[in-house]
Amino acid sequence: MENKKNTLIMGAIFGAIIGLVAAMLLQRSAEKNESELTLKPGERLKLGALIVGLLRGIATLGDD
């Protein structure tokens, strides 16, 4: 039970850090281009598909 708790806590911490870095990169890109931060619907779809693929990959890490 302790291992499960530690795994969830570490996953939450890493997820928050990765999300923060991603937001900072998007913001920096918008500032560099001197534009507002906007994601077109096609970009949102691509990003969602990438995230789903990443989660599927993580889910199969323990499967052999």
N, C-alpha and C positions, 0 to 999 in steps of 0.2 A: 504494500500500500504506500509506503514511504517513497519507493522508486517512482510510482505513478505520479505522486504529488510533485516530486522534484522535476520529472519530465514535463509536466504541465507548466510549472513555474518557469523553467528554462525556455520552453517554447514560447510562452507569453513574452518573456523578456526579449528573446531574439526577434520575435515578430514585431514588437514595438520598435526596436532599434532599426530593423530593416525598413519598416514603414516610415520612420522619421527620416532616414537617409534618402529614401525614394522621394519623399515630399521635398526635401532640401534640393535634390537634383532637379526635380521638375521646376521648382521656384527659381533656381539658378539659371536654368535654360530660358525661362520666360524673361528674366531680367537681362540676360545676355542678348536676347532678340528684341528687347525693349517692347514687349507685348504682354498682354494679360495671359494668365495661366488658363488655358482652355484645352480640353481634350475633345477631339471630334468623335462622333459616335463610332466610327470605324476603329479609331485608336482605342477607345474603351473596350470594344469587342475583342481586339487583339490582346489587350492587357488582361482581360478576364480569362481568355483562353489560355494564356501563358500561366496565369495563377492556378487555374484548374489543373493544367498539366503538371505544374510543380507539386501541387498537393497530391496528385495521383502517384507521382514518383516517390514522394516521401512515404506515402501509405504502403508502397510495395517494398520499402527498404528491408524489412524483416522477413519477407517471403523468399524462400529458396527452393 
